[in-house]
Amino acid sequence: MSFKKPTNYVHACPIFRYAEILLNAAEALNEAGSTADAYQYVNQVRARVGMPAYSGMTQDKLRERIRNERRIELCFEDHRFFDERRWMLFAENGSASSEKSKPIRQQVFNLYSTSVGGEADAPTYSVVANAKHSVRVFNAPKNYYFPIPESENENGSFAWSE
C-alpha cells in the first residue's frame, strides 16, 4: 500500500454499530426506571462474546455495569469523552487527587498507560501513570458545553436577552 498513490480501498467506517445501539437502549431503559427491560439489550452484547448475563441488580448497579460495558465495547471509537460529559462524571469525581482511591476504570481525571515488557513469547503488561499527560484538566461547568458557532446565529453576534 502506497500513500503516495492513493486509491480507493473498500473499508467500512460504521457510524453506529449494533452493539452501541443495544447499549444505548439498555442505558435509556435503565435511566427511565425499566431496569428489568434493560437486561435484554446489555445481555445481547455480553452473549456475543460468551460473557454471563446480568440479572437482579439495582438501577444504580446496572448503570455502573452499562457504563463499563460501553467503556470496553466502544474503546478506541471516540465515545468515551462524550459519555463522560453526558454522565457529568467530572463534577461527580471532584479532582485528580480525590479519585486516586477509586479503581482505575472509575477515574476520569488521572490518565494511565499500559507498559509492555518481558519477552516476545511471554509479554508482561502493567498499568502506569501516563508519563506525558498524567492528569486531565476539566473546568466544570464550562467544559460540559461546546461553543455555538457564529454561523448558527443569524446576525453573527450574540445578543443576550433577559
Backbone as a chain_set.jsonl record, in Angstrom:
{"seq": "MSFKKPTNYVHACPIFRYAEILLNAAEALNEAGSTADAYQYVNQVRARVGMPAYSGMTQDKLRERIRNERRIELCFEDHRFFDERRWMLFAENGSASSEKSKPIRQQVFNLYSTSVGGEADAPTYSVVANAKHSVRVFNAPKNYYFPIPESENENGSFAWSE", "coords": {"N": [[0.84, -1.17, 0.0], [0.632, 2.107, -0.918], [1.079, 5.38, 0.134], [1.649, 7.498, -1.396], [0.454, 7.192, -3.806], [-2.627, 7.263, -3.71], [-5.482, 5.135, -3.651], [-8.817, 3.906, -4.061], [-9.932, 2.143, -1.382], [-11.755, -0.583, -0.14], [-13.361, -0.063, 2.692], [-15.09, -0.215, 5.612], [-16.524, 2.242, 7.575], [-18.153, 2.378, 10.233], [-20.896, 4.291, 11.431], [-22.759, 3.933, 13.416], [-22.606, 1.169, 15.467], [-24.114, -2.024, 15.934], [-23.848, -2.982, 18.531], [-23.487, -0.599, 19.949], [-25.998, 0.573, 19.636], [-27.561, -1.266, 21.043], [-26.476, -0.932, 23.622], [-27.096, 1.76, 24.032], [-29.894, 1.587, 24.12], [-30.201, -0.04, 26.394], [-29.117, 1.637, 28.361], [-30.89, 3.84, 28.22], [-33.38, 2.658, 28.909], [-32.787, 1.75, 31.501], [-32.268, 4.2, 32.816], [-34.784, 5.288, 32.615], [-36.138, 3.882, 34.438], [-36.913, 1.313, 33.871], [-35.485, -1.111, 34.591], [-35.607, -3.911, 34.491], [-36.287, -4.375, 31.819], [-34.036, -3.455, 30.544], [-32.034, -5.332, 30.758], [-32.167, -7.273, 28.666], [-31.008, -6.046, 26.439], [-28.345, -5.232, 27.127], [-27.403, -7.732, 27.772], [-27.412, -9.034, 25.31], [-25.197, -7.955, 24.059], [-23.197, -8.898, 25.753], [-23.551, -11.683, 25.504], [-22.675, -12.196, 22.945], [-19.921, -12.394, 23.127], [-19.578, -14.422, 24.863], [-19.911, -13.859, 27.6], [-21.266, -13.978, 30.93], [-24.785, -13.49, 31.625], [-26.409, -10.524, 32.888], [-28.412, -9.97, 35.806], [-30.948, -9.217, 38.262], [-30.043, -6.774, 39.506], [-29.739, -3.566, 41.136], [-30.943, -0.339, 40.032], [-28.851, 1.57, 40.128], [-26.564, -0.078, 40.276], [-26.759, -1.501, 37.852], [-26.526, 0.664, 36.114], [-23.843, 1.379, 36.537], [-22.632, -0.957, 35.529], [-23.476, -0.942, 32.83], [-22.223, 1.381, 31.953], [-19.582, 0.562, 32.191], [-19.574, -1.514, 30.327], [-19.927, 0.0, 27.986], [-17.519, 1.4, 28.051], [-15.666, -0.633, 27.579], [-16.616, -2.035, 25.244], [-16.799, -0.021, 23.296], [-14.294, 1.075, 23.111], [-11.572, 2.926, 21.742], [-13.11, 4.105, 19.788], [-13.846, 6.702, 19.986], [-15.92, 7.405, 21.815], [-15.837, 7.672, 24.554], [-15.11, 10.216, 25.665], [-17.413, 11.76, 25.126], [-19.342, 10.262, 26.448], [-18.477, 10.516, 29.132], [-18.859, 13.257, 29.514], [-21.64, 13.457, 29.067], [-22.623, 11.956, 31.203], [-21.74, 13.508, 33.236], [-19.415, 13.042, 34.796], [-17.153, 14.354, 35.686], [-17.822, 16.374, 37.497], [-18.889, 14.775, 39.417], [-16.718, 13.231, 40.323], [-14.873, 15.032, 41.399], [-11.785, 15.786, 41.885], [-8.407, 15.191, 40.631], [-6.763, 14.216, 42.695], [-8.612, 13.37, 44.605], [-9.831, 11.17, 43.463], [-8.021, 9.102, 43.375], [-8.222, 6.907, 45.085], [-10.134, 5.32, 43.977], [-11.036, 2.569, 41.755], [-9.124, 2.148, 38.711], [-10.722, 2.095, 36.406], [-12.825, 3.729, 37.077], [-11.86, 6.261, 37.254], [-11.564, 9.588, 36.027], [-10.046, 11.891, 35.781], [-7.311, 11.244, 36.212], [-4.834, 9.915, 34.129], [-3.797, 6.941, 32.516], [-1.354, 4.593, 31.274], [-0.402, 1.68, 29.389], [2.226, -0.403, 30.084], [4.381, -2.393, 28.299], [6.265, -5.259, 28.653], [8.792, -7.778, 29.171], [9.424, -10.869, 27.367], [9.065, -11.681, 23.82], [7.587, -14.029, 23.504], [6.44, -14.27, 25.97], [4.941, -11.858, 27.037], [4.65, -9.112, 29.376], [2.313, -7.067, 31.079], [1.649, -3.918, 32.441], [-0.068, -1.416, 34.296], [0.523, 1.977, 34.326], [1.048, 5.361, 35.508], [0.391, 7.86, 33.134], [3.111, 9.074, 31.339], [3.494, 11.451, 29.865], [1.103, 13.015, 29.933], [-0.359, 13.067, 32.785], [-2.567, 13.886, 34.184], [-5.852, 15.013, 33.578], [-7.358, 18.096, 32.658], [-10.271, 19.68, 33.535], [-12.764, 21.985, 33.39], [-15.511, 22.52, 35.084], [-18.655, 24.186, 35.062], [-18.117, 24.855, 32.472], [-16.701, 23.266, 30.496], [-18.522, 21.321, 29.867], [-20.04, 22.104, 27.792], [-20.177, 22.887, 24.291], [-18.949, 25.561, 22.233], [-21.197, 27.818, 20.548], [-21.323, 28.052, 17.12], [-20.643, 31.035, 15.2], [-21.919, 31.081, 12.76], [-24.325, 29.904, 13.262], [-25.853, 31.78, 14.41], [-28.092, 34.286, 13.535], [-27.393, 37.039, 13.077], [-24.667, 37.043, 13.386], [-23.489, 37.828, 15.769], [-23.743, 37.486, 19.283], [-26.67, 38.182, 20.958], [-27.733, 38.746, 23.967], [-30.698, 38.222, 25.674], [-32.968, 39.133, 28.231]], "CA": [[0.0, 0.0, 0.0], [1.432, 3.309, -1.03], [0.344, 6.593, 0.461], [1.956, 8.496, -2.412], [-0.511, 6.974, -4.883], [-3.827, 6.743, -3.061], [-6.551, 4.526, -4.436], [-9.999, 3.643, -3.245], [-9.939, 0.86, -0.703], [-13.031, -0.917, 0.471], [-13.209, -0.044, 4.143], [-16.323, 0.245, 6.251], [-16.379, 3.09, 8.752], [-19.525, 2.453, 10.761], [-21.273, 5.431, 12.25], [-23.352, 3.259, 14.57], [-22.507, -0.286, 15.49], [-25.277, -2.618, 16.592], [-23.559, -3.049, 19.97], [-23.739, 0.726, 20.518], [-27.449, 0.747, 19.675], [-28.043, -2.076, 22.16], [-26.067, -0.29, 24.876], [-27.902, 2.984, 24.159], [-31.235, 1.174, 24.547], [-30.104, -0.506, 27.777], [-28.916, 2.814, 29.216], [-32.124, 4.636, 28.235], [-34.382, 1.945, 29.693], [-32.381, 1.755, 32.905], [-32.464, 5.546, 33.349], [-36.225, 5.541, 32.669], [-36.701, 3.093, 35.521], [-37.278, -0.027, 33.394], [-34.265, -1.894, 34.734], [-35.864, -5.29, 34.052], [-36.281, -4.397, 30.355], [-32.701, -3.094, 30.069], [-31.156, -6.513, 30.752], [-32.143, -7.995, 27.392], [-30.125, -5.374, 25.488], [-26.945, -5.34, 27.548], [-27.045, -9.149, 27.737], [-27.122, -9.406, 23.916], [-23.798, -7.57, 23.811], [-22.359, -9.806, 26.532], [-23.681, -13.043, 24.981], [-21.903, -12.279, 21.706], [-18.535, -12.758, 23.44], [-19.568, -15.509, 25.837], [-19.932, -13.379, 28.981], [-22.529, -14.331, 31.597], [-25.838, -12.474, 31.594], [-26.705, -9.761, 34.099], [-29.784, -10.028, 36.315], [-31.15, -8.946, 39.676], [-29.274, -5.638, 40.02], [-30.445, -2.305, 41.336], [-30.754, 0.6, 38.926], [-27.516, 2.159, 40.23], [-25.56, -1.095, 39.959], [-26.826, -1.749, 36.411], [-25.964, 1.865, 35.471], [-22.385, 1.224, 36.594], [-22.248, -2.046, 34.618], [-23.686, -0.493, 31.444], [-21.137, 2.33, 31.657], [-18.354, -0.212, 31.994], [-19.731, -2.201, 29.035], [-19.647, 0.995, 26.944], [-16.081, 1.687, 28.101], [-14.933, -1.754, 26.983], [-17.102, -2.355, 23.897], [-16.618, 1.084, 22.353], [-12.97, 1.677, 23.244], [-10.893, 3.328, 20.503], [-14.089, 4.575, 18.804], [-14.139, 8.106, 20.315], [-17.177, 7.57, 22.538], [-15.618, 7.864, 25.983], [-15.148, 11.637, 26.006], [-18.798, 12.214, 25.092], [-20.032, 9.561, 27.535], [-18.091, 11.148, 30.407], [-19.519, 14.555, 29.589], [-23.079, 13.239, 29.195], [-22.88, 11.453, 32.554], [-21.2, 14.526, 34.15], [-18.528, 12.351, 35.727], [-16.114, 15.231, 36.217], [-18.366, 17.018, 38.694], [-19.115, 13.697, 40.384], [-15.456, 12.722, 40.862], [-14.185, 16.069, 42.17], [-10.458, 16.194, 41.413], [-7.469, 14.084, 40.377], [-6.27, 13.639, 43.947], [-9.688, 12.725, 45.352], [-10.272, 9.92, 42.838], [-6.93, 8.122, 43.408], [-8.61, 5.715, 45.846], [-11.094, 4.552, 43.177], [-10.423, 1.718, 40.721], [-8.706, 2.901, 37.528], [-11.83, 2.191, 35.45], [-13.762, 4.757, 37.521], [-11.184, 7.557, 37.308], [-11.683, 10.369, 34.799], [-9.012, 12.928, 35.74], [-5.983, 10.63, 36.129], [-4.652, 9.158, 32.889], [-2.871, 5.829, 32.656], [-0.86, 3.93, 30.073], [-0.023, 0.286, 29.588], [3.632, -0.651, 29.806], [4.56, -3.767, 27.84], [7.634, -5.711, 28.877], [9.004, -9.218, 29.035], [9.893, -11.416, 26.089], [8.038, -11.753, 22.784], [6.723, -15.192, 23.72], [5.824, -14.136, 27.299], [4.898, -10.433, 27.376], [4.03, -8.693, 30.632], [1.605, -5.802, 30.941], [1.386, -3.239, 33.709], [-0.697, -0.104, 34.166], [1.331, 3.009, 34.975], [0.597, 6.731, 35.25], [0.841, 8.333, 31.837], [4.318, 9.873, 31.537], [3.417, 12.765, 29.236], [-0.072, 13.712, 30.466], [-0.851, 12.192, 33.841], [-3.822, 14.395, 34.728], [-6.688, 15.773, 32.664], [-7.932, 19.321, 33.218], [-11.662, 19.855, 33.126], [-13.374, 23.092, 34.122], [-16.971, 22.409, 35.095], [-19.482, 23.577, 34.036], [-17.74, 25.382, 31.156], [-16.299, 22.252, 29.53], [-19.63, 20.437, 29.503], [-20.722, 22.661, 26.631], [-19.386, 23.328, 23.159], [-19.366, 26.9, 21.828], [-22.132, 27.905, 19.426], [-20.639, 28.748, 16.019], [-21.27, 32.282, 14.776], [-22.777, 30.825, 11.599], [-25.628, 29.471, 13.751], [-26.542, 32.972, 14.883], [-28.47, 34.969, 12.306], [-26.689, 38.29, 12.805], [-23.233, 36.869, 13.558], [-23.043, 38.143, 17.118], [-24.712, 37.033, 20.278], [-27.447, 39.228, 21.647], [-28.371, 38.112, 25.11], [-31.916, 38.904, 26.115], [-33.375, 38.697, 29.567]], "C": [[0.889, 1.237, 0.0], [0.579, 4.54, -0.732], [0.638, 7.701, -0.55], [1.014, 8.381, -3.593], [-1.792, 6.398, -4.269], [-4.821, 6.161, -4.061], [-7.736, 4.313, -3.507], [-9.934, 2.231, -2.682], [-11.316, 0.635, -0.106], [-12.81, -1.016, 1.969], [-14.477, 0.532, 4.748], [-15.985, 1.06, 7.489], [-17.763, 3.265, 9.348], [-19.746, 3.702, 11.612], [-21.891, 4.915, 13.543], [-23.114, 1.77, 14.416], [-23.72, -0.816, 16.242], [-25.063, -2.691, 18.103], [-23.813, -1.694, 20.632], [-25.238, 0.971, 20.635], [-28.044, -0.039, 20.841], [-27.694, -1.434, 23.496], [-26.81, 1.026, 25.105], [-29.3, 2.65, 24.673], [-31.216, 0.733, 26.009], [-29.956, 0.677, 28.729], [-30.202, 3.621, 29.336], [-33.206, 3.96, 29.08], [-34.048, 1.956, 31.174], [-32.627, 3.125, 33.53], [-33.946, 5.902, 33.456], [-36.911, 4.723, 33.755], [-37.131, 1.698, 35.122], [-36.052, -0.931, 33.415], [-34.447, -3.314, 34.224], [-35.828, -5.399, 32.536], [-34.889, -4.121, 29.787], [-31.784, -4.307, 29.957], [-31.054, -7.173, 29.386], [-31.156, -7.371, 26.407], [-28.655, -5.499, 25.879], [-26.502, -6.807, 27.5], [-26.807, -9.66, 26.316], [-25.664, -9.09, 23.576], [-22.867, -8.546, 24.523], [-22.39, -11.224, 25.965], [-22.835, -13.239, 23.72], [-20.464, -12.728, 21.945], [-18.442, -13.801, 24.547], [-19.518, -15.085, 27.292], [-21.264, -13.75, 29.624], [-23.509, -13.158, 31.608], [-25.971, -11.779, 32.937], [-28.155, -10.003, 34.498], [-29.783, -9.642, 37.781], [-30.352, -7.807, 40.273], [-30.192, -4.453, 40.29], [-30.18, -1.405, 40.135], [-29.35, 1.191, 38.947], [-26.427, 1.172, 39.84], [-25.559, -1.392, 38.455], [-26.284, -0.554, 35.631], [-24.442, 1.758, 35.417], [-21.908, 0.151, 35.614], [-22.407, -1.642, 33.155], [-22.584, 0.486, 31.049], [-19.826, 1.603, 31.426], [-18.406, -0.982, 30.673], [-19.438, -1.242, 27.89], [-18.154, 1.297, 26.882], [-15.294, 0.603, 27.376], [-15.324, -1.958, 25.516], [-16.764, -1.274, 22.881], [-15.257, 1.758, 22.471], [-12.354, 1.901, 21.865], [-11.873, 3.775, 19.417], [-14.578, 5.988, 19.116], [-15.512, 8.315, 20.955], [-16.955, 8.033, 23.973], [-15.735, 9.325, 26.414], [-16.594, 12.132, 26.091], [-19.64, 11.525, 26.161], [-19.734, 10.227, 28.879], [-18.757, 12.506, 30.583], [-21.021, 14.38, 29.793], [-23.451, 12.789, 30.612], [-22.407, 12.433, 33.631], [-20.318, 13.904, 35.23], [-17.488, 13.265, 36.353], [-16.594, 15.926, 37.486], [-18.545, 15.993, 39.807], [-17.82, 13.255, 41.064], [-14.645, 13.758, 41.62], [-12.867, 16.516, 41.581], [-9.574, 14.967, 41.232], [-7.012, 13.425, 41.661], [-7.362, 12.896, 44.705], [-10.13, 11.399, 44.743], [-9.198, 8.831, 42.836], [-7.318, 6.827, 44.12], [-9.599, 4.825, 45.076], [-10.36, 3.617, 42.224], [-10.123, 2.542, 39.473], [-9.862, 3.1, 36.558], [-12.846, 3.263, 35.828], [-13.129, 6.142, 37.595], [-11.326, 8.269, 35.965], [-10.607, 11.439, 34.676], [-7.619, 12.339, 35.534], [-5.897, 9.746, 34.893], [-3.558, 8.12, 33.063], [-2.482, 5.284, 31.297], [-0.576, 2.478, 30.417], [1.432, 0.137, 29.189], [3.785, -2.129, 29.452], [6.029, -4.138, 28.007], [7.742, -7.206, 28.659], [9.53, -9.611, 27.674], [8.735, -11.504, 25.099], [7.072, -12.91, 23.014], [6.036, -15.158, 25.088], [5.787, -12.666, 27.711], [4.256, -10.204, 28.746], [3.429, -7.309, 30.429], [1.399, -5.202, 32.322], [0.814, -1.851, 33.421], [0.115, 0.894, 34.974], [0.722, 4.381, 34.681], [1.177, 7.187, 33.922], [1.997, 9.308, 32.031], [4.177, 11.292, 30.988], [2.271, 13.611, 29.808], [-0.681, 12.818, 31.533], [-2.198, 12.622, 34.4], [-4.549, 15.195, 33.652], [-7.242, 16.993, 33.376], [-9.337, 19.462, 32.656], [-12.269, 20.933, 34.001], [-14.888, 22.992, 34.015], [-17.56, 23.727, 35.584], [-19.091, 23.971, 32.619], [-17.459, 24.284, 30.14], [-17.382, 21.223, 29.219], [-20.315, 20.885, 28.222], [-19.733, 23.006, 25.533], [-19.841, 24.735, 22.787], [-20.33, 26.831, 20.648], [-21.427, 28.656, 18.304], [-21.39, 30.024, 15.616], [-22.204, 32.073, 13.596], [-24.175, 30.363, 12.016], [-26.472, 30.641, 14.258], [-26.85, 33.834, 13.674], [-27.729, 36.273, 12.054], [-25.186, 38.212, 13.081], [-22.675, 37.26, 14.9], [-24.137, 37.751, 18.09], [-25.382, 38.207, 20.956], [-28.198, 38.53, 22.768], [-29.598, 38.899, 25.514], [-32.341, 38.329, 27.459], [-34.863, 38.567, 29.652]], "O": [[1.786, 1.374, 0.832], [-0.507, 4.707, -1.286], [-0.042, 8.726, -0.563], [0.792, 9.358, -4.309], [-2.011, 5.187, -4.305], [-4.964, 6.656, -5.179], [-7.637, 4.526, -2.298], [-9.888, 1.252, -3.427], [-11.956, 1.57, 0.376], [-12.154, -1.937, 2.453], [-14.881, 1.648, 4.419], [-15.237, 0.603, 8.353], [-18.472, 4.209, 8.999], [-18.89, 4.103, 12.401], [-21.581, 5.403, 14.63], [-23.388, 1.186, 13.367], [-24.283, -0.124, 17.09], [-26.003, -2.484, 18.871], [-24.302, -1.644, 21.761], [-25.697, 1.523, 21.635], [-28.924, 0.457, 21.544], [-28.526, -1.397, 24.404], [-27.121, 1.371, 26.245], [-29.829, 3.336, 25.547], [-32.109, 1.089, 26.778], [-30.594, 0.716, 29.781], [-30.568, 4.042, 30.434], [-33.873, 4.619, 29.878], [-34.93, 2.15, 32.01], [-33.135, 3.213, 34.647], [-34.327, 6.723, 34.29], [-38.116, 4.85, 33.97], [-37.665, 0.962, 35.951], [-35.634, -1.45, 32.38], [-33.546, -3.867, 33.593], [-35.381, -6.418, 32.008], [-34.597, -4.517, 28.658], [-30.857, -4.309, 29.148], [-29.968, -7.59, 28.983], [-30.532, -8.087, 25.623], [-27.816, -5.836, 25.043], [-25.338, -7.087, 27.214], [-26.069, -10.628, 26.133], [-24.991, -9.862, 22.893], [-21.86, -8.971, 23.957], [-21.362, -11.9, 25.947], [-22.34, -14.337, 23.468], [-19.854, -13.363, 21.084], [-17.368, -14.038, 25.102], [-19.12, -15.878, 28.144], [-22.282, -13.829, 28.936], [-23.11, -11.994, 31.602], [-25.688, -12.358, 33.985], [-29.018, -10.215, 33.646], [-28.76, -9.727, 38.46], [-30.008, -7.864, 41.454], [-31.286, -4.36, 39.734], [-29.297, -1.681, 39.324], [-28.718, 1.307, 37.897], [-25.473, 1.537, 39.152], [-24.496, -1.521, 37.848], [-25.646, -0.736, 34.594], [-23.83, 2.013, 34.381], [-20.893, 0.333, 34.943], [-21.555, -1.969, 32.329], [-22.069, 0.425, 29.933], [-19.044, 1.99, 30.558], [-17.396, -1.09, 29.978], [-18.774, -1.618, 26.924], [-17.588, 1.433, 25.798], [-14.355, 0.903, 26.639], [-14.456, -2.043, 24.648], [-16.473, -1.581, 21.725], [-15.073, 2.877, 21.992], [-12.602, 1.134, 20.935], [-11.505, 3.82, 18.243], [-15.597, 6.428, 18.583], [-16.188, 9.301, 20.662], [-17.805, 8.717, 24.542], [-16.386, 9.632, 27.413], [-16.952, 12.845, 27.028], [-20.551, 12.134, 26.72], [-20.645, 10.471, 29.669], [-19.17, 12.859, 31.687], [-21.616, 15.083, 30.61], [-24.479, 13.202, 31.149], [-22.65, 12.207, 34.817], [-20.457, 14.203, 36.416], [-16.99, 12.978, 37.441], [-15.836, 16.049, 38.448], [-18.376, 16.303, 40.986], [-17.824, 12.938, 42.254], [-13.791, 13.384, 42.424], [-12.816, 17.51, 40.857], [-9.936, 13.856, 41.622], [-6.883, 12.202, 41.717], [-7.083, 11.902, 45.375], [-10.742, 10.583, 45.431], [-9.448, 7.734, 42.337], [-6.795, 5.762, 43.792], [-9.865, 3.696, 45.491], [-9.189, 3.842, 41.916], [-10.803, 3.533, 39.211], [-9.976, 4.162, 35.947], [-13.651, 3.667, 34.989], [-13.803, 7.104, 37.965], [-11.223, 7.65, 34.906], [-10.286, 11.856, 33.563], [-6.83, 12.88, 34.759], [-6.78, 8.926, 34.643], [-2.524, 8.384, 33.677], [-3.18, 5.483, 30.304], [-0.518, 2.101, 31.587], [1.821, 0.509, 28.082], [3.371, -3.005, 30.211], [6.919, -3.417, 27.558], [6.877, -7.818, 28.033], [10.024, -8.773, 26.92], [7.57, -11.413, 25.485], [5.876, -12.785, 22.751], [5.128, -15.953, 25.332], [6.508, -12.259, 28.621], [3.433, -10.995, 29.206], [3.974, -6.485, 29.695], [1.018, -5.902, 33.26], [1.168, -1.206, 32.433], [0.367, 0.686, 36.161], [-0.03, 4.54, 33.72], [2.342, 6.919, 33.629], [1.882, 10.262, 32.8], [4.69, 12.237, 31.587], [2.46, 14.785, 30.127], [-1.443, 11.906, 31.214], [-2.898, 11.822, 35.021], [-3.932, 15.959, 32.91], [-7.561, 16.932, 34.564], [-9.551, 19.371, 31.447], [-12.285, 20.805, 35.225], [-15.474, 23.334, 32.987], [-16.975, 24.339, 36.478], [-19.676, 23.471, 31.659], [-17.944, 24.369, 29.012], [-17.172, 20.342, 28.385], [-21.085, 20.128, 27.631], [-18.589, 23.372, 25.806], [-21.004, 25.076, 23.001], [-20.281, 25.897, 19.849], [-20.977, 29.783, 18.508], [-22.618, 30.08, 15.685], [-23.18, 32.807, 13.443], [-25.11, 30.423, 11.217], [-27.669, 30.491, 14.504], [-25.961, 34.094, 12.862], [-27.454, 36.589, 10.896], [-24.502, 39.233, 13.012], [-21.49, 37.046, 15.155], [-25.315, 37.698, 17.736], [-24.72, 39.112, 21.465], [-29.173, 37.815, 22.535], [-29.533, 40.117, 25.678], [-32.086, 37.163, 27.759], [-35.392, 38.209, 30.705]]}, "num_chains": 1, "name": "protein.A"}
